Amino acid sequence: MSRFLINALPFVFLLGAAQGISLALVLAGLKRGNRIANRFLIFLLIVFSIGLVSAYLSVTYAYRHYPVLIGIEWPLAFLYGPLLYFYVRALVGPEGQHHRGKLFAHALPAVLMYLYLIPVFLMDPVTKGEAWFFENSHLKNHSPVVDPILYVIIVQISGYLALSLRILKVHAKKIRENYSSLEHISLAWLRNLIILFICLVCLFAFFAVFSQYLGMYREAEYLFHLMTALLIYGMGYRGMRQPEIFTASETASGSDGIDASGRLTDISDGISQTPQPEKENGQGGKYRKSSLTPEQSEAILAQLLHVMEQEHPYRESSLTLTMLSNMLDASPHHVSQVINEKLGKSFFDFVNEYRVQETKKALASSDAGRFSVLGIAMDAGFNSKSAFYTAFKKHTGITPTQFKDRLVRPAQSPMQDPR
């Protein structure tokens, strides 16, 4: 690592810490939005910032001048996973669901770690500083004292990341069963955040286990803290570019219970009851207790297809399962079960397939040249170019441009088509 980078990185760490604290203060001052989620994010940013300040004190050897601070940040590593996990839970679930006793149980490892380190905190500052300096001056030849604890931290954080991804997976299924457009309620950004965390954990594992044997302990430490700083910078950037992530804008994409940050709120007969098909005809799985009879199922299916083909509700870009169920005068739970079991689709795919089919018919009509492809797609119910292209490719296997080209060259054989 070049001398310039070695000299510059400590200031990057300090700037990252300042960015984290600044963003935490902004979030603390917000008067609207998902306050519980914001609180967890505030604590997460503070923990990250403390870690970066510690990294600065470590790489500049400033701990020699402030030995009393040595070890204060070590137990905080046990809070990364729980804080992220509860942040995810607060975003996708109703507010006020977190019991303080359960929160303390998740913070207990950090508390126990502080108790374990009491002898270290009570050491003579001079002796403590000299021991720390000796250890950090011989990192290429000696293993860190806290290695066993780092192993536990790696396992703990990995477990919380797995739980967070599971929550997001369930959330993604639920919104696809209730919404036909996901642009304003998707939590893809949160999935990407967790992926960044996974990268940090991989670096953390490398930093804790392998780098010392390769003579790269210090380089791995720098890289780990640099990624932490970049993660905070990224969160700040997303906060400025897409503030509804943090404010949970009061204007939702629809009126049925998911705010602009993607958090599930109240859908009395939709989200809370919508099942996922596990076995046909309600025999087992989440449909085993369904009151829907085969005769009712067939009747709902016939009415559903009639409404879709004659009234074209899919042209409404904000169409939800609740809205469609009201048109059928049926329970959203039953309508979802019919779509899942009888058609083998989610509500999202069911509606967007109709939109794609209407777009194809419009593109093949004689009047297609008077309108843009995107304009036709918008009329069919899509509300963004990316959503349209993704759905069109999924349901047809080709892009809209390729579809138009094939209409222009109908005589060309598939063997001649370069696409």
LOMI-878047 format. One record per residue: x, y, z of N, C-alpha, C, O in turn; residue in one letter. Coordinates in steps of 0.2 Angstrom, whole numbers, plus 5000, padded with zeros to 4 digits. Example, Ala and Ser with C-alpha at 12.3 -4.5 7.8 and 13.67 -1.06 7.14 Angstrom:
REM LOMI-878047
506649725039506249785039506649845039507149835042A
506449895035506849955036506450005039506750065040S
***
This chain:
REM LOMI-878047
500449945000500050005000500450065000500950075004M
500350114996500750174995500750215001500250215005S
501350255002501350305007500750355007500550375012R
500550375001500050425001499350395003499050435007F
499250335002498650305004498650295012498150305015L
499150275014499250265021499150335025498850335030I
499350385022499350445025498650475025498350515029N
498250455019497650485018497050455021496550485023A
497150385022496550345024496350365031495750365032L
496750385036496550405042496050465042495550465046P
496150505037495650565037495050545033494550575035F
495050495029494450465026494050435032493450445032V
494350395036494050375042493650425046493050415048F
494050475047493750535051493150565048492650585051L
493250575041492650605037492050555037491450575037L
492150495037491650445037491250445043490650445044G
491650455049491350455055490950515056490350515059A
491150575053490850635053490150635049489650655051A
490250595044489650585039489150545043488550565043Q
489350495047488850455050488550495056487950485057G
488950535060488650565065488150625062487550635065I
488350655057487850705054487250675052486750705053S
487250625048486650585046486250565052485650575052L
486550545057486150525063485850585066485250575068A
486150635066485850695069485250725065484750745067L
485250715058484750735054484150685055483550705055V
484250625056483750575057483450585064482850585064L
483850605069483550615075483050675075482650685079A
483150725070482750785070482150775066481750825066G
482050725063481450715059480850705063480850665068L
480250735061479650735065479150685062478650675065K
479350655056478850615053479150555050479750545050R
478750505047479050445045479150385050478850395055G
479450335049479550275053480050295058480650285057N
479850315064480350345069480650285072481250295074R
480350225073480650175076481250145071481850135074I
481150135065481650115060482250165060482850155060A
482050235061482550285061483050285067483650295067N
482650265073483050255079483650205078484150205080R
483350145075483850085074484450115070485050095071F
484250145064484750165060485250225063485850225062L
484950265067485350315071485850275075486450295075I
485650225079486150185083486650155079487250145080F
486450125073486850085069487450135066488050115065L
487250195064487650245061488150265067488750275065L
487950275073488350295078488850245080489450255081I
488650175080489150125081489650125075490250115077V
489450125069489950135064490450185064491050185063F
490150245066490550305067491150295073491650315072S
490850265078491350255084491950205081492450215083I
491750155077492250105074492750145070493350125070G
492450195066492950225062493450275066493950285064L
493150305071493550345075494150305079494650325079V
493950245081494350195083494950175078495450165080S
494650165072495150155067495650205066496250195065A
495450265066495850325066496350325071496950335070Y
496150315077496650315083497150255083497650255085L
496850205079497350145079497850155073498450145075S
497650175067498150175062498650235063499150235060V
498450285067498850335068499250325074499650375076T
499150275078499450255084499250315089499650325094Y
498750345088498550395093498350365100498250405105A
498150305100497950265106498550275111498350275117Y
499150285109499650285114499550355118499750355124R
499250405116499150465119498450465123498350505128H
498050415121497350405124497250335126496750305124Y
497650305130497550235132496950215135496750165135P
496650265139496050255142495450235137494950205139V
495550255131494950235126495050165123494650145119L
495650135124495750065121495250015123495150005129I
494949985119494449935120493749955121493349915121G
493650015121492950045122492450015117491850005118I
492750015110492350005105492249925103491849905099E
492749885106492749815105492049785105491749745101W
491649795111491049755112490449785107490049745106P
490549845104490049875100490049825093489549835090L
490549785092490449745086489849695086489649675081A
489649685093489149635094488449665092487949635092F
488449735091487849775089487649785082487149795080L
488149765078488049775071487449735068487049765065Y
487549675069486949625067486249645070485849645066G
486249645077485549665079485249725077484649725076P
485649775077485349845074485149845067484649865066L
485549805063485249805056484649755056484149775052L
484649705059484049655059483449695062482949685058Y
483449735067482849765070482749825065482149845065F
483249855062483049905057482649885051482149915049Y
482849825049482449785043481749775046481249785042V
481649745052481049725055480549785055479949785054R
480849845057480449905058480249935052479749965051A
480649925046480449945040479849915037479449935034L
479849845038479349805034478749785038478249755036V
478849795045478249785049477949845053478249895052G
477449835056477049885060477549915065477849885068P
477449985066477850015071477549995078476949975079E
478049995083477849985090477849905092477549885097G
478149865088478149795089478749765093478749705094Q
479149815095479849785098479749795105479749855108H
479749735109479749735116480449755119480949725116H
480549795124481149815126481549755129482149755128R
481249715132481549655135481949615129482449595131G
481549605124481849565118482449605115482949575113K
482449675115482949715112483549705117484149695114L
483449705123484049695128484349625127484949625128F
483949575126484249515125484749505119485249475120A
484549545114484949545108485649585109486149575106H
485549635114486149675116486549645121487149665123A
486349585124486649555130487449535128487849545133L
487549505122488249495121488749555122489249545124P
488549615119488949675120489049685127489549705129A
488449685131488549695139489049645142489449675146V
488949585140489349535143490149545141490549535145L
490249575135490849585133491149645137491749645139M
490749695138491049745142491249725149491749745152Y
490849685152490949655159491649615158492049615163L
491749575153492349535152492949575152493449555154Y
492849635149493449685148493549735154494049775153L
493149725159493249765165494049765167494249825169I
494349715168495049715170495549755165495949785167P
495349755158495649795153495549865155496049905154V
494949885156494749955157495149985164495250045164F
495249935169495549955175496249955175496549975180L
496549935169497349935169497650005170497250055168M
498250005172498550065172498650095165498850055161D
498450155164498450185157499150175154499150165148P
499650185157500350185154500450115152500650095146V
500350065156500449995155499949975149500149935145T
499349995149498849975144499150005137499049965132K
499350065137499550095131500250055128500250045122G
500650035132501250005130501049935128501349915123E
500649905131500449835129500049835122500249795117A
499649885121499349895115499849915109499749885104W
500349955111500849975106501249915104501349905098F
501449875108501849815107501449765103501649745098F
500849755104500349715100500349735093500349695088E
500149795092500049825086500649835082500649845076N
501249835085501849845081502149775079502649775075S
501849725081502049655079501549615076501449555077H
501049645073500449615070500649565065500349515064L
501249575061501449525056501649465059501649415055K
501849465065502149405068501749375074501849325077N
501249415076500849395082500149395080499849435076H
499749345083499049345082498649395087498949405093S
498149435085497849475090497549445096497349385095P
497549475101497349445108496549425107496349375110V
496149465103495449455103495249405098494649405096V
495649375095495449325089494849285091494449285087D
494849245096494249205098493649245098493149215096P
493649305101493049345101492849365094492249365092I
493349375090493149395083492749335079492349355075L
492949275080492649225077491949215079491449205075Y
491749235086491049235088490649285085490149285083V
491049345084490649405081490449385074489949405071I
490949355070490849335063490149295063489749305058I
490149245067489549195067488949235069488449225065V
488949275074488349315076488149365071487549365069Q
488549395067488349445062488049405056487549425053I
488349355054488149315049487449285050487049285046S
487249265056486649245058486149295057485549285055G
486249355060485749415059485649435052485149455050Y
486249435048486149445041485649395037485249415033L
485749335039485349285036484549295038484149285034A
484449315044483749325047483549395043482949395041L
483949445042483749505038483549485031483049515029S
483949445028483749425021483149385021482749395016L
482949345026482349305026481749355026481249345023R
481849405031481249445032481149485025480549495023I
481649505022481549545015481249495010480849515006L
481449435010481149385005480449375006480049375002K
480249365013479449365014479149425012478549425010V
479449485014479149545012479049555005478549575002H
479549535001479449534993478949494991478549514986A
478849434994478249384992477549424993477149414989K
477549454999476949485001476749544996476149544994K
477149584995476949644991476849614984476449654980I
477149564981476949534974476249504974475949504969R
476049484980475349454981474849504982474249494981E
475049574982474549624984474649684979474149724979N
475149694976475249754972475449734965475849684964Y
475249774960475449764953475949804951476249794945S
476149854955476749894953477149904959476949914965S
477849894958478249894964478749944965479249954969L
478749994960479250044959479350084966479950104968E
478850104969478850144975478850104982478850144987H
478850044981478750004988479249954988479349914993I
479749944983480249894983480749914988480949974989S
481049864991481649874996482249844993482649814997L
482349854987482949834983483549864986484149834987A
483449924988484049964991484249934998484849934999W
483749915001483949885008484349815007484749795010L
484049775002484449715000485149724998485649695000R
485249784994485949804992486349824998486949804999N
486049855003486349875009486649815013487149805016L
486149765013486349695017486949665013487349635016I
486949665006487449635002488149675004488649645005I
488049735005488649775007488949755014489549745015L
488449735019488649715025488949645024489449625028F
488749605020489049535019489749545016490149505019I
489849595012490549605010490949625016491549605016C
490649665020491049685026491249625030491749625033L
490749585031490849525035491349475032491849455036V
491349475026491949435022492549465024493049425025C
492649525023493249565025493449555032494049545034L
492949555036493049555043493349485045493749475049F
493049435041493349365042494049355040494449325043A
494149385034494849385032495349425036495849405038F
495049485039495449525043495649485050496149495052F
495149445052495249415058495549345058495949325063A
495549315052495749245052496449235048496949205050V
496349255042496849235037497449295036498049275034F
497249355036497749405034498349405038498949415036S
498349385045498949385049499449335047500049345048Q
499149275044499649225041499949245035500449215033Y
499649295031499949315025500349375025500549405020L
500449405031500849465032500449525029500749575027G
499749525029499349575027498849605032498349625030M
499049595038498549615043498349685043497749705043Y
498849725043498749795043498349825036497949865037R
498549795031498149805024497449785025497049825023E
497349725027496649705028496249755033495649765032A
496549775038496249815043496049885039495549905040E
496549915035496349975032495749965027495350005027Y
495749905023495249895019494549885022494049915019L
494549855027493949845031493649915033493049925032F
494049955036493850015039493650065033493150105033H
494050055027493850095021493150085019492750125017L
492950015018492349995016491750015021491250035019M
491950015027491450045032491350115031490750145031T
491850155029491750225028491350235022490950285021A
491550195016491150205010490450185011489950215008L
490250135015489550115017489150175020488650185018L
489550215024489150275027489050325022488550355022I
489550335018489550385013488950365008488550405006Y
488850305006488350275002487650285005487150305002G
487550275012486950285015486750365015486150375014M
487250405016487150475016486950495009486450535008G
487250465004487050484997486350464995485950504992Y
486150404997485450374996484950425000484450434997R
485150445006484750485009484550555006484050575006G
485050575002484950644999484650634992484250674990M
484750574989484450564982483750534983483350544979R
483650494988482950464989482750474996482750425000Q
482550534999482450545006481850505008481850495015P
481450475004480850435007481150375010480750345014E
481750355009482050295012482050305020481850265024I
482150365022482250385029481550415032481450405038F
481250455028480650485030480050455030479550465033T
480050395026479350355025478850405023478350415027A
478850435017478450485015477750465016477450405015S
477350515018476650505020476250485014475650465015E
476450505008476050495002476250424999476850414997T
475850375000476050304997475850304990475550344987A
476150244987475950234980475250214979475050224973S
474950194984474250174984473950194990474250234994G
473350174992473050184998472950125002472450125006S
473350075001473150005004473749985008473749925010D
474150025011474550005017475249995016475549955020G
475550015011476350015010476550085009476350115004I
476950115013477150185012477750185007477950135005D
477950245006478450255000479150225002479550214998A
479250205008479850175010479850095009480350065011S
479250075008479150005007478949965013478949905013G
478750005018478549965024477849945024477349985022R
477649885026477049855026476649885032476849895037L
476049915031475649945036475049905037475049845038T
474449935036473849895038473449885032473149925028D
473349815030472849795025472449745029472749685029I
471849755030471549715035471349645032471349595036S
471249635026471149575023471649555017471449505014D
472149585017472649575012473349545014473349485015G
473749595016474449575018474449525024474749475024I
474049535029474049495035473749425034473949385038S
473449415028473149355027473349315021473149265020Q
473649355016473749325010474249265011474849275013T
474049205008474449155009474949145003474849174998P
475349095003475749074998475649004996475548965001Q
475548984990475348914988475848864990476448874988P
475648814993476148764995475848694992476248654991E
475248694991474948634988474248644985473948684988K
474148614980473548634976472948614980472848574984E
472348654978471648644980471648644988471148614991N
472048684991472048694998472148635002472048635008G
472448585000472548525004473248525007473748505004Q
473248565013473948565016474148635015473948675011G
474748655018475048715017474648775020474248755025G
474748835018474348885021473648895018473248935021K
473448855014472748855012472348795015471748785014Y
472648755020472348705022471648725027471248685027R
471748785029471148805033470648855029470248885032K
470748865023470348905019469648885019469548825018S
469248935019468448915018468248915011467648905010S
468648925007468448924999468348854997468748814997L
467748854994467548784991467748784984467848834981T
467748724981467948714974467448754970467648784965P
466848754971466248794968466448864968466348904963E
466548894974466648964975467348984971467349034968Q
467848934971468448954967468348964960468549004957S
467948914957467748914950467348984948467449014943E
466948994953466549054951466949124952466849164948A
467349124957467849184957468249184951468349244949I
468549134949468949134943468649154937468949194933L
468049134936467649154930467549224930467549264925A
467349254936467149324937467749364936467749414933Q
468349334939468949374938469249384931469349434929L
469149334927469349334920468949384916469149414912L
468249374918467849424914467949494916467949534911H
468049514922468249584924468849604921468849664918V
469349564921470049584918469949594910470249644908M
469549554907469549554900469049614897469049634892E
468549624901467949674899468049744902467949794899Q
468349744908468349814912469049834912469149894914E
469549794911470249814910470549854916470849904916H
470449824922470649864928471449864928471649904932P
471749824925472449824925472749884922473349904923Y
472349924918472649994916472750044921473050094920R
472450034927472650074933473250054936473349994938E
473750094935474450074937474550064944474950024946S
474050084949474150074956473650024958473450014964S
473449984954472949924955473249884961473849864960L
472849864966473049824971472549764972472049764969T
472749714975472349654976471649674980471149654978L
471749724984471149744988470649784983470049764983T
470949824979470449854974470149804969469549814968M
470549754967470249704962469749664966469149644963L
469849644972469349604976468749644977468149614977S
468749714978468149744979467749744973467149754973N
468049744967467649744961467349674960466749674957M
467649624963467349554962466849544968466549494968L
466849594973466449584979466649514983466249474985D
467349504983467549444986468149464991468449514991A
468349414995468849425000469549424996469649384992S
469949474998470649474995471049404996471349384992P
470849375002471149315003470949254998471349224996H
470349254996470049204992470349224985470449174981H
470349284983470549304976471249284975471449264970V
471649294980472349284980472449204979472849184975S
472049164983472049094983471949064976472249024973Q
471449094973471249074966471749094961471949044957V
472049154961472649164957473149124958473549104953I
473349104964473949064965473748994963474248964960N
473248964965473048894964472848884957473048834954E
472348914955472048904948472548924942472548894937K
472848984943473249004938474048994939474449004934L
474248984945474948964947475349034946475949024944G
475049094948475449154947475349194954474849184958K
475749244954475649294960475249344957475149354951S
474949384961474449444959474849494954474649514949F
475549504956475949544952476049524945475949554940F
476249454944476349424938475649424934475649434928D
475149404937474449404934474249464931474049464925F
474349524934474149584932474549604926474349634921V
475249604927475749624922475649584916475849614910N
475449524916475449484910474849514906474949514899E
474349534909473749574905474049634902473849654896Y
474449674905474749734903475149724897475149754892R
475549664897476049644892475649624886475749654880V
475149594887474649564881474349624877474349624871Q
474149674881473849734878474349774875474149804869E
474949784877475449814874475649784867475749814862T
475649714867475849684861475249694856475449704850K
474649694858474149704853474149774850474049784844K
474349824855474349894852474949904848474849944843A
475549874849476049874845475949844838476249864833L
475549794838475449754831474849794827474749774822A
474549844830473949874827474249924822474849944822S
473749944817473949994812474150064814474450104811S
473850074820473950144823474650144828474750204831D
474950094828475550094833476050144831476350174836A
476150164825476650214823476550284825476950324825G
475850294828475750364830475950374837475950434840R
476150324841476250324848476950294849477150254846F
477250314854477950284857477750224860477250214863S
478250174860478150114864478050124871477650094874V
478450174874478350184881477650214883477350204888L
477350254878476650284879476150234879475650234882G
476250184874475750124874475850084880475250064883I
476450074883476450034889476150074895475850044899A
476250134895475950174900475150174900474850164905M
474850174894474150164893473950094896473350084898D
474350044895474149984897474249974905474049914907A
474550014908474550014916475250014919475350024925G
475750014915476450014917476550094919476350134916F
476950094925477150164927477850184926478050234929N
478250144923478950164922479250114917478950064915S
479750144913480050114908480450044910480349994907K
480750044916481049984918480649934920480749874918S
480049954923479549894925479249864918479149804918A
479149914913478849884907479349834904479149784902F
479949854903480449814899480549754903480649694900Y
480549754910480649694914480149644913480249584912T
479449664913478949624913478849594906478649544905A
478949644901478949624894479349564892479249514889F
480049574894480549524893480349454897480449404894K
480049464903479849404907479349364903479349304903K
478849394901478249364898478249344891477849304888H
478749374887478849354880479449324878479549294873T
479949334882480649314881481049354876481649344875G
480749414874481149464870480949534872480549544877I
481349584870481249654872480749684868480549654862T
480449734870479949774865480249794858479949784853P
480849814858481249824852481249764847481149774841T
481449714850481449644846480749634844480749604838Q
480249644848479549624846479349664840479049644835F
479549734840479349774835479749754828479449764823K
480349744829480749724823480449654820480449654814D
480249614824479949554821479249564817479049534813R
478949624820478349644816478449674810478049664805L
479049704809479249744803479449694798479349704792V
479849634800480149584796479749524797480049474799R
479149514796478749454798478949394793478849334796P
479249404788479449354783480149324785480349264783A
480549354790481149334791481149274796480749274801Q
481449224794481449154798481849164804482349214805S
481749124810482149134816482849114815483249144819P
483049074810483749064809484149124806484749124807M
483749174803484049234800484049284805484449334805Q
483649284811483549334815484149334820484249284824D
484549384820485149384824485049394831485449374835P
484449414833484249414840484049344843483849344849R
***
